Amino acid sequence: MKVRISGYHLTYHSILNVGTLGNELEKCQGERVRFQGNDRILQVTQDDDHILGSLLTDRGHKNFVAIHTETNRLSRGTLGEKKNFGAFNFFLLCKKKDAGIITSYRDAGGPSFVFGVLAMIGDKALRTSLQHEIEQIGSGITRQQRTQLIARHEPPSLRWVEVLGKEEYHAALMRWKRIRAVEVTFKAASKQAAFVPADDDSLEDSRTRLTFKRGLSVSRAIETVQKLWDLSKKADAETLKVDGLDEWGLNRRVEIDEKIPSLFGELDHDAIVANPTSFGAELTNSFVLKHLKEVVRQSPAIFG
């Protein structure tokens, strides 16, 4: 089984930057965090440029099927007492640029399983910060002040958009169950919205978003994405984003980048499990995270 490496552009809440989120993640180390029906165990460390982490998922089931290597006969086995199947993800968040990179495979889920946990912890920090500011004002707080504070601390604490290379986006989207919308962002100077006066230079960008009808085939939607991609090269577009449901039915957003030639790479599942550094106490020694740091180093345009 192959473990996929994928990169993301990240957007943090205005009052919760990557450093603050890293500190909140460290507070949750070793604890079981419930997310989307499974327990997750987080391990985090930091260096000058990155937040490095692993996320173990307790899958909650004990039975497995084994195959005899000579006769090919199948048998059912059961794990020992107090043991469940585990799945894993590794992640790296960059401090110099709002970007990150993760590993994922089918049993461990995709980006919503990783960033969803991080965002849940970040959302909790937002609520704590909100309560602290309300207590600082005291009993004299007005309804208007409270409303403004709540709006200022409104989740989500983290958003993520996967970055796909031009060569791989077609194959990735073909695995999706549904494409809901595509969005193109142009430089305002080259393509302003129709209602903006021609001499108005106050806008930084102009966005076109197309939403597809329910039931439209993915292949048909991809044709539209392809046309927009060809158009974007001529129209000096800054980004082309696709919003939809992936092969597991989970919300997913991707951003197509012409500068990325292909996948960030893959690792072998069995090699990760067999390597003693993978899940060791010292994350900095993990060969997986060392590999991710090298991938980040080789892609400065994305990861800084």
Rosetta blueprint (number, residue, H / E / L):
1 M L
2 K E
3 V E
4 R E
5 I E
6 S E
7 G E
8 Y E
9 H E
10 L E
11 T E
12 Y E
13 H L
14 S L
15 I L
16 L L
17 N L
18 V H
19 G H
20 T H
21 L H
22 G H
23 N H
24 E H
25 L H
26 E H
27 K H
28 C L
29 Q L
30 G L
31 E L
32 R E
33 V E
34 R E
35 F E
36 Q L
37 G L
38 N E
39 D E
40 R E
41 I E
42 L E
43 Q E
44 V E
45 T E
46 Q E
47 D L
48 D L
49 D L
50 H E
51 I E
52 L E
53 G E
54 S E
55 L E
56 L E
57 T E
58 D E
59 R L
60 G L
61 H L
62 K L
63 N E
64 F E
65 V E
66 A E
67 I E
68 H L
69 T L
70 E L
71 T L
72 N L
73 R L
74 L E
75 S E
76 R E
77 G E
78 T E
79 L L
80 G L
81 E L
82 K L
83 K L
84 N L
85 F L
86 G E
87 A E
88 F E
89 N E
90 F E
91 F E
92 L E
93 L E
94 C E
95 K L
96 K L
97 K L
98 D L
99 A E
100 G E
101 I E
102 I E
103 T E
104 S E
105 Y E
106 R H
107 D H
108 A H
109 G E
110 G L
111 P H
112 S H
113 F H
114 V H
115 F H
116 G H
117 V H
118 L H
119 A H
120 M H
121 I H
122 G H
123 D H
124 K H
125 A H
126 L H
127 R H
128 T H
129 S H
130 L H
131 Q H
132 H H
133 E H
134 I H
135 E H
136 Q H
137 I H
138 G L
139 S L
140 G L
141 I L
142 T L
143 R H
144 Q H
145 Q H
146 R H
147 T H
148 Q H
149 L H
150 I H
151 A H
152 R H
153 H L
154 E L
155 P L
156 P L
157 S L
158 L E
159 R E
160 W E
161 V E
162 E E
163 V E
164 L E
165 G E
166 K L
167 E L
168 E L
169 Y H
170 H H
171 A H
172 A H
173 L H
174 M H
175 R L
176 W L
177 K L
178 R E
179 I E
180 R E
181 A E
182 V E
183 E E
184 V E
185 T E
186 F E
187 K E
188 A L
189 A L
190 S L
191 K L
192 Q L
193 A L
194 A L
195 F L
196 V L
197 P L
198 A L
199 D L
200 D L
201 D L
202 S L
203 L L
204 E L
205 D E
206 S E
207 R E
208 T E
209 R E
210 L E
211 T E
212 F L
213 K L
214 R L
215 G L
216 L L
217 S L
218 V H
219 S H
220 R H
221 A H
222 I H
223 E H
224 T H
225 V H
226 Q H
227 K H
228 L H
229 W H
230 D H
231 L H
232 S H
233 K H
234 K H
235 A L
236 D L
237 A E
238 E E
239 T E
240 L E
241 K E
242 V E
243 D E
244 G E
245 L E
246 D L
247 E L
248 W L
249 G L
250 L L
251 N E
252 R E
253 R E
254 V E
255 E E
256 I E
257 D E
258 E L
259 K L
260 I L
261 P L
262 S L
263 L L
264 F L
265 G L
266 E E
267 L E
268 D E
269 H H
270 D H
271 A H
272 I H
273 V H
274 A H
275 N L
276 P L
277 T L
278 S L
279 F L
280 G L
281 A L
282 E L
283 L H
284 T H
285 N H
286 S L
287 F H
288 V H
289 L H
290 K H
291 H H
292 L H
293 K H
294 E H
295 V H
296 V H
297 R H
298 Q L
299 S L
300 P H
301 A H
302 I H
303 F H
304 G L
